[in-house]
Amino acid sequence: MNLRAFMSLQAALLRAHIKILSYLMYLRHLHLIEETSFRISKITSKAAPKTLQWKLRAKVEPAKKWYNLVEEAQSNATNGNKLEIDSK
């Protein structure tokens, strides 16, 4: 094997080594992402049970409009009307 072929082979092996290392780093980061996602889902699943007040509000409130649509707010602003805020 001549020197040129040897250098070419050495360069190819170095490129392959770099690709393998970068893939292993990718797998390590992927594992960290999955582990973090698992921890977050575990924490959120331990949420406190909802109170009776929370459950009643969830049933009543969807029927009551508590927000203004963007189009309504923009049309009120162009007409010179003040933004109305519902107070309880």
C-alpha positions in Angstrom: 0.0 0.0 0.0 1.5 3.3 -1.0 1.4 6.4 1.2 -1.4 8.1 -0.8 -3.7 5.2 -0.3 -2.8 4.9 3.3 -3.6 8.6 3.9 -6.9 8.3 2.0 -7.9 5.3 4.1 -6.9 7.1 7.3 -9.0 10.1 6.4 -12.0 7.9 5.6 -11.7 6.2 9.0 -11.4 9.5 10.7 -14.6 10.8 9.0 -16.4 7.6 10.0 -15.2 7.9 13.5 -16.5 11.5 13.7 -19.9 10.4 12.3 -20.2 7.6 14.8 -19.3 10.0 17.7 -21.9 12.6 16.6 -24.5 9.9 16.3 -23.7 8.7 19.8 -24.0 12.3 21.1 -27.4 12.5 19.3 -28.6 9.3 21.0 -27.4 10.7 24.4 -29.3 13.9 23.9 -32.4 12.0 22.7 -32.3 10.0 25.9 -32.0 13.1 28.0 -35.0 14.6 26.2 -37.1 11.5 26.8 -36.1 11.3 30.4 -37.0 15.0 31.0 -40.3 14.5 29.2 -41.0 11.5 31.5 -40.2 13.5 34.6 -42.5 16.3 33.6 -45.4 13.9 32.8 -44.8 12.2 36.2 -45.0 15.5 38.0 -48.1 16.7 36.2 -49.9 13.5 36.8 -49.6 14.0 40.5 -51.8 17.1 40.4 -54.1 17.7 43.3 -57.7 16.6 42.9 -60.1 19.3 41.8 -62.3 20.9 44.5 -66.1 21.0 44.3 -65.9 24.8 43.5 -63.6 24.0 40.6 -65.9 21.3 39.2 -69.0 23.6 39.5 -67.2 26.5 37.8 -66.1 24.1 35.0 -69.8 23.2 34.4 -71.2 26.8 34.6 -68.5 29.0 33.1 -68.3 27.5 29.5 -71.9 28.8 29.0 -70.9 32.3 30.0 -68.8 34.4 27.7 -65.9 35.9 29.7 -63.7 37.1 26.8 -63.9 39.5 23.8 -63.0 38.3 20.4 -60.1 40.1 18.7 -62.4 41.2 15.9 -64.9 42.7 18.4 -62.2 44.5 20.3 -60.7 46.0 17.1 -64.1 47.1 15.8 -64.9 48.7 19.1 -61.6 50.6 19.1 -62.2 51.9 15.6 -65.7 53.0 16.4 -64.5 54.9 19.4 -66.2 52.6 21.9 -64.3 51.8 25.1 -63.4 48.2 25.8 -65.9 46.8 28.2 -64.7 44.5 30.9 -67.1 42.1 32.6 -66.9 42.4 36.4 -68.4 39.8 38.7 
